[in-house]
Amino acid sequence: MEFQNKTVIISGGAEGIGFALAKSLGRAGMNVVIGDINAEALREAEQALQSLSIPVLAVTMDVVNPDHWRIAIEHTVEKFGHVHAVVNNAGVGGKPGPVESNTLSDWQWCIDVNLIGVVNGMQAAVPEIKRAGGGWIINVGSMAGLIGVPFGGEYTATKLAVVGLSEAWSVELAPFGIHVAALCPAFVSTKIHLSERNRSLTQGQEAASIPVSLPDSANPMTQLVTNGIDPDLLGERVIEALIAKETFILTHPNYRAAIQRRFKTIDAAFERAEHSPLVGHLKDAPVDQFIPQ
């Protein structure tokens, strides 16, 4: 019942993970606002949600543009009264390849959508969620936000940033009754491997002149994404995790050993530092006040 008559804004809500979350949160009783850069997909998603009797508002949105977020917030408050939750979902997969292959334009595109889009969403929505007396924030990260992925530089960088920021914001916003969670799935059956199709909508003429590096059939991500879990399963998992107040929402327990290896490597590095004649004396020094105890 805690979701009944509350309102959520979901970026990238017209398909994939965003649309699955719109259905799950809507079925849980929430009013749903979906924003998306693809106007045609947005109309289809709006009609599908209406057919499920989910109260819905659709807003064309480029998450890179702060004014689009401001307008979305204004329309949401006008229609539903308050904003109780935001799902920063809109994202792109970048261009997989070796470090020297991608241009600064490739990097900027991924950073703008995957990271700055989240920052814009937070800055627009958090004041409204505070006014509503608290609520929820879900920032869609990735398994790549928990471990470095070779040949996925831009994507890994942005998702690591989103997960780290979510962890920090969870502490910062807890006193306001706002629960912040980082959603970190592995492969989900979406269209993220086709992200280039919308690139010109964000980067304009500059992107329109950039050839797509790989056709879909040659993209190494295609089969992995196609064979991913059903987005609807992820949507139900998120409801389960929000009720349990989880900070990290995970969908693929089969990746646990890989993540544990990373943490063990970090812990071993601390142990070596403790025995270093150069910095070992800092072992018992107090931890600075900004690190959660």
VENLIN-V619286 format. One record per backbone hydrogen bond with DSSP energy under -0.5 kcal/mol. CO is the residue of the C=O (numbers start at 0). NH is the residue of the N-H. Records with the same first field share a line. If there is no record, write none. Layout:
# VENLIN-V619286
CO: NH + NH
This chain:
# VENLIN-V619286
0: 3
2: 5
5: 30
6: 83 + 84
7: 32
8: 10 + 86
9: 12 + 34
11: 14
14: 17 + 18
15: 19
16: 20
17: 21
18: 22
19: 23
20: 24
21: 25
22: 26
23: 27
24: 29
25: 28
28: 4
30: 7
31: 33 + 56
32: 9
33: 58
34: 11 + 12
35: 60
36: 38
37: 41
38: 42
39: 43
40: 44
41: 45
42: 46
43: 47
44: 48
45: 49
46: 50
47: 51
48: 51 + 53
49: 52
52: 54
54: 31
56: 33
58: 35
60: 62
61: 64
63: 65
64: 67 + 68
65: 69
66: 70
67: 71
68: 72
69: 73
70: 74
71: 75
72: 76
73: 77
74: 78
75: 79 + 80
76: 80
81: 83
83: 135
84: 8
85: 87 + 137
86: 10 + 88
87: 139
93: 95
97: 100 + 101
102: 106
103: 107
104: 108
105: 109
106: 110
107: 111
108: 112
109: 113
110: 114 + 115
111: 116
114: 118
115: 119
116: 120
117: 121
118: 122
119: 123
120: 124
121: 125
124: 128
125: 129
126: 130
127: 131
128: 133
129: 132
134: 178
135: 85
136: 138 + 180
137: 87 + 139
138: 140 + 182
141: 144
142: 145 + 146
147: 149
148: 151
150: 96
151: 155
152: 156
153: 157
154: 158
155: 159
156: 160
157: 161
158: 162
159: 163
160: 164
161: 165
162: 166
163: 167
164: 168
165: 169
166: 170
167: 170 + 171
168: 172
169: 173
170: 174
172: 175 + 177
173: 176
176: 134 + 178
177: 179
178: 136
180: 138 + 182
181: 183 + 248
182: 140
183: 250
184: 142
186: 228
187: 189
190: 193
191: 92 + 194
193: 196
194: 197
195: 198
197: 200 + 201
198: 201 + 202
199: 203
202: 205
203: 206 + 207
204: 208
206: 209
208: 210
214: 217 + 218
215: 218
218: 221
219: 223
220: 224
221: 225
222: 226
224: 227
228: 188
229: 232 + 233
230: 234
231: 235
232: 236
233: 237
234: 238
235: 239
236: 240
237: 241
238: 242
239: 243
240: 245
241: 244
246: 181 + 248
247: 249
248: 183
251: 254
252: 255
254: 258
255: 259
256: 260
257: 261
258: 262
259: 263
260: 264
261: 265
262: 266
263: 267
264: 268
265: 269
266: 270
267: 271
268: 272
269: 273
270: 274
272: 275
275: 279
278: 281
279: 282
281: 284
287: 290
289: 291
